[in-house]
């Protein structure tokens, strides 16, 4: 009973939290109140129910698709599979998608979907039925299509579900040349793109690296610049959390703590992400991992252990007034959407911390989804047309330089210089460029308007200004 009340209570918060952030940031812009209202509101909220067969009986599934903003088309956003999904949450996540796309200059409006199930309670065949039926419901109402609304994975869904959606959409739209562009996050064998699976986590790691690279900001919070040796705790060992931890550790940070729903583990000397991941795969839990010095059955205690950087990468509403004062990190990088409440953020900043906000920090996923969509529309893999041409040009250049200087490069040097870019390298380069540029764009707004107060407000101000320009250019018709 108490849990239900808590869930109901959470239901009313997330969208209003996002709107609170919006309203606060909007004060620092000069737009008409009506235009701001248009930007903030969810344009279309589609709530539907459909039956599935479960064993010998029927079950009715609750589902949503919300298109928050049509200032750009198509709209874009993941589909969450969770028994906690509710309308308020899907609206909040759709709104965050709008701001996120604007921040990283991805030309989409924001959207989000939700299916209220715990995937663990269904067989693969039942999950396939649910996903295909969900897709058909979207098709019936024109809520999906490469130029309309393009779903992607989110909490509880992945490449497998995106394959089912792609196949259902293509089957229901025979002959539509761009059908594969109706959904992103597909496996590479089904018109996906190299690097999409790990893109959000890679983006989180790059966002973190950029944040700690600014000497002036690090000095203010009492840290040395650079990722090397920074102690990091990650919450959630799913898609975003696992890859965030992996890339942060590859960039020189030390992952000292990992938190999953069953508990948390800690070792100040560092945890081997891959080994913990394999241990969890084998035993079903991160607890019991031999190299952990401390274990916490109350997973929330894991967030409060000594570290420099905390990466919440599980769910919203994890860092609140109730625990923010116990968080020892100086920097929070939001891998998840909405992990920090506005009240907790105010306290964290007042105590001298920095939060790298979700709508920028986890935008790597949508950035690479954009690349996948472009690939699907152009029907050619990145690098396919120019790779060999580049290699031949580079080879001519190397031969010429060797001829002029009389110095012969080693075979390794030659192949490094000559090699043309693969799709993965191009995707990672586009992602890195996007994250670096966007971070410094946000920081510039933050620095040049001290009264803005937080990086989240700065990111929101930048997003509002870009979206306002789009709406003004579009005009109103009819
Ligand atoms: P996922 O389902 O792959 O992983 C989530 C992980 O969090 C799971 O391992 C789950 O067991 C764990 N978890 C659940 N409750 C927890 C708790 N109380 N404490 C600790 N761990 C808990 O989901 P994901 O795709 O990694 O998404 C995580 C977050 O990142 C969500 O907020 C999602 O909206 C956001 N996000 C995801 C993407 C993406 O590309 N997948 C992109 C942007 C943002």
Boltz pocket constraint, residues with backbone or C-beta under 6 A from the ligand:
constraints:
  - pocket:
      binder: B
      contacts: [[A, 153], [A, 154], [A, 155], [A, 156], [A, 157], [A, 196], [A, 197], [A, 200], [A, 235], [A, 236], [A, 237], [A, 238], [A, 239], [A, 240], [A, 241], [A, 259], [A, 260], [A, 261], [A, 262], [A, 299], [A, 313], [A, 314], [A, 315], [A, 316], [A, 335], [A, 336], [A, 337], [A, 338], [A, 362], [A, 363], [A, 365], [A, 366]]
      max_distance: 6.0
